[in-house]
Amino acid sequence: MHRSIYCWCLPWMGFAYLMASTNLRAGVNYEEAPIHYSRTTPENRVSRLQQRLSVREIELEFEAPHGYLSSVLKELQIPVSSQVLVFSKTSLQKDLIGPRTPRALYFNEEVHLGYVDHGVIELAVTDPRLGMVFYTLEQSADQPPSFQQRTNSCLTCHSTGRTRNVPGLQVRSVFPSAEGEPVIAAGSFLSTHASPIAQRWGGWYVTGTHGAQAHLGNLTLTEKRKPKTIDNTAGQNLVDLTGRFDAQRYLSPHSDVVALMVLEHQADTLNALTQASFDVREALHQSENPSSLTEASPADDTLEKRINRAAESVAKSLLFAGEAVLTEPVRGTSSFAAEFCVHGPRDRQGRSLREFDLHTRMFRYPCSYLIYSPAFRQLPLELKQGVYRHLNSALSAPTPIVQDARLTPEVRGAIAEILRDTIPEFAELWKARPQP
């Protein structure tokens, strides 16, 4: 059942988990104080699951043909409905991946899991101190299951500007050949909530309806170059992938368009949280240890300025800054949207940040549900308070920091009410705000 791979880089491009490098790069050197990425013991959902396995508090069940997949999803509370399928050969398990054998990806707000038939299970999990941490699980019934952390020493990939220069996630859109090989000469795109629909999902299967909003999903190129015009008519508004691969070898026949949209937002926003956390923690460390300042540090870049800059960046990500406009309704094919809406706190009127719009934008109340996530809750206190201040201003000021015609005074007011009812710290700041 299992297949070992000898280099544990996880570039995944279609869903890339890129590890850190200590080479020259912009941003925080997180191998040094105060992060110490490779030398710090992780404390996250996967590490805690491994601890429970080690003391035999629980057992994972191995079931053909998926091995430990169903059992791991259950223990980590990752819904099967989150499944999306990528068929481009953009993983080191690429020999096992193609249009007939796509890689299945599953996620919740903390853990992202990749499954390849006859391959290893790959995981990326948010960690309060380290940002994104990476693991693999061998698919073998002949040995006890063990999540193995993969660090810099065994990886050839590193964080890039595409992950905001932190250990992070990418959702990539490529132009795949009929075999699933990315056509490098055709280029590629990074997909976030701000990306035009026309550039999204190349190398992915996509199920759902979206009207005339064309995308690159379900497409393969017949030649190893980008055509002057792309006719992907046959790949649009698919609700059934029958005939493209053996769906019985997967937990679900869907690659839900709504799940893909949520994944894109989540990947980039988690990167934004990690980037801001690392920067503020470094700033706090340098303020307490002036000798740690480098020559590259601007003389006037004060602690207050760095915290404010990081907080504003997070606030903009949470408010879906630059979000692409939907021109027609989007509908998925699985139960993902219905299940996603159930979770998360609600205000006294029963409203939630997880309610979808899917007509002109993704969510009805465009402030990210990730504000309730462990990744946000465990940000440095100074940073978190700064984010609340920026949100407070953005939701009450005449000119908000996010310019979007869809962010009307009524919508901003509703978001503020939801946050006041569900986050006590925000409610206290709201009470103390200057009155118009």
Buried (B, 14 or more C-beta within 10 A) or exposed (E): BBBEBEEBBBBBBBBBBBBBBEEEBEBBBBBBEBBEBBEBEBBBBBBEBBEEBEEEEEEBEBEEEBBBBBBBBEBBEBBBBBBBBBBBBBBBBBBBBBBEBBBBBBBBBBBBBBBBBBBBBBBBBBBBBBBBBBBBBBBBEEEEBEBEBBBBEEBEBBBBEBBBBBBBBBBBBBBBBEEBBBBEEBEBBBBBBBBEBBBBBBBBBBBBBBEEBBBBBBBBBEEBEEEEEBEBEEBBBBEEBEEBBEBEEBBBBBBBBBBBBBBBBBBBBBBBBBBBBBBBBBBBBBBEEEEBEEEEEEEEEEBEEBBBBBBBBBBBBBBBBBBBEBEEEBBBBBBBBEEBEEBBEBBEEEBBBBBBBBEEBBBBBBBBBBBBBBBBEBBBEBBBBBBBBBBBBBBBEEEBBBEBEEBEEEBBEBBBBBBBBBBEEBBEBBEEBEEE
